[in-house]
């Protein structure tokens, strides 16, 4: 099921996109071709990397981009748009090119993860929708990958739907979480839409409904003998929950030829309770039962519980996964990088200046190459360069820091390999890319993680991977900065 089959999201925009488009149209600039970059400025939670997600929904949005009669009528009611412009919107379709990372790809701050090369109005109108999809899903995929890394091979499931910011956030958050490494979700609609494995057992209300805890467990085991996971903390984990689970395992499941699959603890001292529960289960021959934990988990608490020797082998993570609780916004931006009139043969680079050096943009119509160590296959750096640049892996390469531009690094020829990260998604308005399944994207993400040095995976104070400029782009940026600086002095 695609979102385009249920609703038209064309009007998902900021008003300024329309006011600018109207102005460009009236000034006869609509055919000017531009290049915009989507990038972000810092990794969530101070991590060593982020994960790109949300591209499939961008494809659906672009393919369905059109203005209905009621959309035109609404814009007319605002009394700020010309009739010629509104007539133009009736037949509007996106006609540009889009290049993007593949979903699941590791990414770093300040590098273009999507580049839009299109007529000026086309490029301007899609800004908000692109950012909304990428910012949300990349945030949740990145947060989930941190949680999965902390779990170190123990299963992590998304339990977050009811704590998500709305229903869309729950569904697409579950998609992003699966890309980031979660084994499944409790959100049924996400399972239906994206073929994500769904899981779930009981709530405390099930246990509270029956006359006692044993009766509740007994009824559940009789209904689901092949997947009996019992919630043992409604009353007393050690005093009644585990003893009743063991009793059901022996009196209900064993006569059916079935085994207790596991227990879940949702409150209390998870380290102490899980260790005590394991001892009790193991003593009765059920040491193979899964011990699952929930209760406001995040990567730091999971890491701490593991350090304390907790006997938990399955984690259900809700609020802090689906909202990225301690870093609730991704911060992706959409900036003009180049423009050219019809008669121009080449793009004219554009640059945004700022008192904050980190907000100075990289100019030009660009692409990205990932530089790998030839021997280990690990990432050495990312290279931002002009779209038409080519490189010979047998030759030395000089790369330049984009902010502290006096810093440069020499990479010796023959010691590295290159991979271009931006791939064509749309060409002249036509989609030329087939999005993989969510399972395939998840596999891409897993393989990407294998290209990281261990130092980049640390939850705290990770090693920084450099994103540098090519020699040619470095000199263009330097010249533009000098030009803008001299112009500013002349105006004083």
Buried (B, 14 or more C-beta within 10 A) or exposed (E): EEBBEEEBBBEBBEEEBBBBBBBBBEEEBBEBBBBBBBBBEBBBBEBBBBBBBBBBBBBBBBBBBBBEEEBBEEBEEEEEBEEEBBEBBEEBEBEBBBBBBBBBBBBBBBBBBBBBBBBBBBBBBBBBBBBBBBBBBBBBBBBBBBBBBBBEEBBBBBBBBEBBEEEEBBBBBBBBBBBBBBBBBBBBBBBEBBEBEBBBBBEBEBBEEBEEBBBBBBBBBEEBBEBBBBBBBBBBBBEBBBBBBBBBBBEBBEEEEBBBBBBBBBBBBBBBBBBBBBEBBEEBBBEEBBBBBBBEBBBBBBBBBBEEEBBBBBBBBBBBBBBBBEBEEBBBBBBBBBBBEEEEEEBEBBBEBEEEEEEBBBBBBBBBBBBBBEEEEBBBBBBBBBBEBEBEBEEEBEBBBBEEBEEBBEBEEEBBBBEBBBBEBBBEBEBEBEBBEBEBBBBBBBEBBEBBBEEBBEBEEBEEBBBBBBBEBBEBBEEBBEEEEEEEEEEE
